[in-house]
Amino acid sequence: MRAIRAMRTLFLAFLVSLIPASSFAGVFLSITVAPPILPVYAQPICPGDGYLWTPGYWAYGDAGYFWVPGTWVMAPRPGFLWTPGYWGWGGGFYAWHGGYWGPHVGFYGGVNYGYGYGGVGFYGGRWDGGHFSYNTAVMHVNTTVVHNTYIDNTVIHNTTVINRTSFNGPGGINARPAAQEQAAMREQHIQPTSEQMSHENFASTNRANFASVNGGRPATAAVSHPMTSANVAAHNTAYNNNSRPAYNSNNGSHPANTNAYKAPVNNNAYKAPPAPHYSEPKAPSQPHNEPHGGGEHERR
């Protein structure tokens, strides 16, 4: 048994050596139960010029997986984009690879987080000089308030296959980083902002966010602003009694799909997982590519 544990530790250390230190978030976790599927949700309207979308994700705490709502945040500096974190399988466990800021979007496991993040790259907007321009074909932006916008419908590829898998590996998404993504991973990175870290911390304190409580369908799947000590009271008042957004909710430019959402059966996602294995610490952090207005995750 000790030999097996030693081998797992060595393998984990090997994985750590392959991942840029700047992509770490919190601690390097290894879990033997897969994270739940990604919930369907409507993207809140962009609160103002300069805010970038960071998709929601499943994090892990003492009581198992919990949902960190998607939210709009200010980039730490002009020209930087957010690469979401992702769960990846290796060595007999699921390991979390935390998100980071950088000049280009790197590899995020091929996970279709939606709203510009369809598994590869990002097409929800671009930097033009010192201003961020939003692609309103996939982003929910009030163009009477935010004027740095454009429409590129070519990035939308409607299919009948909806993929909401939240992890990379057997039984999930089979994707490997392309050369461009590998190059982006080697660039200068910035850790998640203090607001992002506070946002995750507050999410971890709300039992309603835990998959063991909500069955993988959190009532508050997305918020306009990060949940911090300064505004968490407002979030609690505004969102605690809200029901989950309808499937493919209307974003203002596309008709809504009023069909009720039915979650697929996932026999592993919501079982109480065993205690995680912890490895070396890393810098705190982390954190759909669907058409704007949907919450659906489509296979691209």
C-alpha positions in Angstrom: 0.0 0.0 0.0 2.8 2.4 0.9 4.5 1.6 -2.4 1.3 2.4 -4.3 0.9 5.7 -2.5 4.5 6.6 -3.2 4.0 5.9 -6.9 0.9 8.1 -7.0 2.7 10.9 -5.2 5.6 10.7 -7.7 3.2 10.7 -10.6 1.4 13.7 -9.2 4.7 15.5 -8.9 5.4 14.7 -12.5 2.1 16.2 -13.6 2.8 19.3 -11.5 6.1 19.7 -13.3 4.3 19.7 -16.7 1.8 22.4 -15.8 2.8 26.1 -15.7 2.9 27.2 -12.1 0.9 30.3 -13.1 -2.0 28.0 -14.0 -2.4 26.7 -10.5 -5.3 27.7 -8.2 -5.6 27.0 -4.5 -4.1 23.6 -4.0 -3.5 20.8 -6.6 -6.5 18.5 -6.0 -6.8 14.9 -7.0 -10.3 13.5 -6.8 -11.5 10.0 -7.8 -15.1 11.0 -8.6 -15.9 13.0 -11.8 -17.3 16.5 -11.5 -21.0 16.9 -12.4 -22.1 18.1 -15.9 -22.1 21.8 -16.5 -25.5 23.5 -15.7 -27.4 25.4 -18.3 -27.8 29.1 -17.5 -28.4 32.5 -19.0 -25.5 34.9 -19.1 -26.2 38.1 -17.1 -26.0 41.3 -19.1 -22.5 42.8 -19.2 -22.4 45.4 -16.3 -20.2 47.9 -18.3 -17.3 48.6 -20.6 -14.1 46.7 -19.9 -15.7 43.7 -18.1 -14.8 40.2 -19.4 -16.8 37.0 -18.9 -15.4 34.2 -16.7 -17.4 31.0 -17.0 -18.8 29.2 -14.0 -17.1 25.9 -12.9 -17.2 23.1 -10.4 -14.7 23.6 -7.6 -14.0 21.1 -4.7 -14.4 21.6 -1.0 -14.7 19.7 2.2 -18.3 18.6 1.3 -17.5 17.7 -2.3 -18.0 19.6 -5.6 -19.6 23.1 -5.4 -20.6 25.5 -8.2 -18.8 28.8 -8.6 -21.1 31.0 -10.6 -20.0 32.5 -13.9 -19.5 36.3 -13.6 -18.2 39.4 -15.2 -14.8 40.8 -14.0 -12.4 43.5 -15.0 -9.2 42.3 -16.7 -6.1 42.9 -14.6 -4.6 44.8 -17.5 -5.6 45.8 -21.1 -4.9 43.1 -23.7 -5.2 40.2 -21.3 -7.8 37.4 -21.7 -9.1 34.7 -19.3 -8.2 31.1 -19.8 -10.7 29.0 -17.7 -9.6 26.2 -15.4 -10.6 22.6 -16.0 -10.6 19.1 -14.5 -8.4 16.6 -16.2 -8.0 12.8 -15.7 -4.6 11.2 -15.1 -3.0 8.6 -12.8 -6.3 7.4 -11.6 -7.8 10.7 -10.4 -9.2 14.0 -11.6 -6.9 17.0 -11.1 -7.9 20.7 -11.2 -5.9 22.9 -13.5 -6.6 26.5 -12.5 -7.4 29.4 -14.8 -5.2 32.4 -15.5 -4.9 35.7 -17.3 -2.6 36.2 -20.3 -2.3 37.8 -23.8 -3.8 34.7 -25.4 -6.2 32.0 -24.4 -4.5 28.7 -23.6 -5.7 25.1 -23.2 -8.8 24.6 -21.0 -9.3 20.9 -21.5 -11.6 21.2 -24.6 -14.5 21.9 -22.2 -17.4 23.8 -23.8 -18.1 26.5 -21.2 -20.2 28.5 -23.6 -20.4 32.3 -24.3 -17.3 32.4 -26.4 -15.5 29.4 -24.8 -16.5 26.5 -27.0 -13.6 24.2 -26.1 -10.8 25.9 -28.2 -9.9 29.6 -28.0 -12.3 32.4 -27.3 -14.5 34.2 -29.7 -16.6 36.4 -27.4 -14.6 39.5 -28.1 -11.2 41.0 -28.8 -9.0 43.8 -27.7 -8.8 46.8 -30.0 -6.1 49.0 -28.6 -6.9 49.6 -25.0 -10.6 48.8 -25.3 -12.3 45.5 -25.3 -14.9 44.9 -28.1 -17.7 42.5 -27.5 -19.1 40.0 -30.1 -22.8 40.4 -29.4 -23.5 37.3 -31.4 -22.5 35.3 -28.3 -22.3 37.9 -25.5 -25.2 39.5 -23.7 -24.3 43.2 -23.9 -26.6 46.3 -23.8 -25.3 48.2 -26.9 -27.0 51.4 -25.8 -24.6 51.4 -22.8 -21.5 49.7 -24.2 -20.6 50.8 -27.7 -17.4 48.7 -28.3 -19.3 45.9 -30.0 -19.4 43.9 -33.3 -21.3 41.0 -34.6 -19.6 37.8 -35.9 -22.1 35.0 -36.5 -19.6 32.8 -38.3 -18.4 31.5 -34.9 -21.8 30.0 -34.2 -22.1 26.4 -35.3 -25.5 25.0 -34.4 -25.7 21.3 -34.0 -28.1 18.8 -32.5 -25.5 17.4 -30.1 -25.3 19.2 -26.8 -22.1 18.5 -24.8 -22.0 19.7 -21.2 -19.2 17.4 -20.0 -17.1 19.3 -17.4 -13.9 17.3 -17.5 -11.1 16.1 -19.9 -10.4 12.4 -19.9 -12.0 9.0 -20.4 -15.7 9.2 -20.4 -15.5 12.9 -20.8 -13.8 15.1 -23.4 -10.8 13.8 -25.4 -8.8 16.9 -26.2 -5.1 17.7 -26.3 -3.5 21.2 -26.5 -2.7 22.4 -30.0 0.5 24.1 -30.8 -1.1 27.6 -30.5 -2.5 26.7 -27.0 0.9 25.3 -25.9 2.5 28.6 -26.9 -0.1 30.5 -24.9 0.6 28.4 -21.9 4.2 29.4 -22.0 3.4 33.1 -22.1 3.5 35.5 -19.2 0.5 34.8 -16.9 -1.3 36.6 -14.1 -3.2 34.9 -11.3 -6.9 35.3 -10.8 -7.7 38.7 -9.3 -8.6 39.1 -5.6 -12.2 39.6 -6.6 -12.2 36.2 -8.4 -10.6 34.5 -5.4 -13.1 36.1 -3.1 -15.9 35.1 -5.4 -14.9 31.4 -5.2 -14.5 31.6 -1.4 -18.0 33.0 -1.0 -19.4 30.3 -3.3 -17.8 27.6 -1.1 -19.7 28.9 2.0 -23.1 28.5 0.5 -24.4 25.0 0.9 -26.9 25.6 -2.0 -23.9 25.6 -4.4 -22.9 22.0 -3.5 -23.8 19.3 -5.9 -24.7 17.0 -3.0 -27.5 19.6 -2.2 -28.5 20.8 -5.6 -28.1 17.6 -7.6 -25.8 19.4 -10.0 -28.3 22.1 -10.8 -27.4 25.2 -8.8 -30.2 27.8 -8.5 -27.7 30.7 -8.9 -25.5 29.6 -11.8 -24.3 33.1 -12.8 -24.1 36.6 -11.4 -23.3 40.0 -12.8 -20.5 40.9 -10.4 -18.1 38.7 -8.3 -19.4 37.9 -4.9 -17.1 39.7 -2.4 -17.5 41.0 1.1 -18.5 44.3 -0.4 -21.4 43.1 -2.4 -22.3 39.6 -1.2 -25.3 40.9 0.8 -26.8 42.4 -2.4 -26.2 39.1 -4.2 -28.0 37.1 -1.5 -31.0 39.4 -1.7 -31.1 39.5 -5.4 -30.4 35.8 -6.3 -31.2 33.5 -3.3 -34.9 33.2 -4.2 -34.4 33.1 -8.0 -35.2 29.9 -9.8 -32.8 28.5 -12.3 -33.0 30.2 -15.7 -34.9 28.4 -18.5 -33.0 26.3 -21.0 -31.7 28.5 -23.8 -33.0 31.6 -22.1 -33.7 34.6 -24.3 -30.7 37.0 -24.6 -32.5 39.8 -26.2 -31.5 39.0 -29.8 -32.6 35.4 -30.2 -35.9 33.7 -29.4 -36.0 31.7 -26.2 -36.5 28.0 -26.1 -39.2 27.3 -23.6 -38.7 23.6 -23.3 -37.9 22.7 -19.7 -34.4 21.4 -19.1 -34.0 17.8 -18.1 -30.6 16.8 -16.7 -29.1 13.6 -18.1 -28.5 10.8 -15.8 -25.0 10.7 -14.4 -24.4 7.9 -12.0 -21.0 9.1 -10.7 -21.4 12.9 -10.6 -23.3 13.3 -7.4 -22.0 10.5 -5.2 -20.2 11.8 -2.1 -16.6 11.5 -3.1 -13.9 10.3 -0.8 -11.5 12.7 0.8 -9.2 14.3 -1.8 -5.5 13.8 -2.0 -3.6 17.1 -1.6 -0.2 17.9 -3.2 2.0 20.9 -3.2 0.4 24.3 -2.8 -0.2 26.6 -5.6 -1.2 30.2 -6.0 -4.9 30.8 -5.2 -7.3 31.1 -8.1 -9.5 29.7 -10.7 -12.3 30.2 -11.9 -20.4 28.4 -22.9 -19.2 28.4 -26.8 -22.8 28.5 -27.6 -24.7 31.1 -29.4 -25.5 34.2 -27.4 -28.6 33.8 -25.5 -28.5 30.1 -25.0 -27.0 28.4 -22.0 -26.5 25.3 -24.0 -23.1 23.7 -24.5 -22.7 22.5 -28.1 -20.2 20.2 -29.6 -18.2 22.2 -32.1 
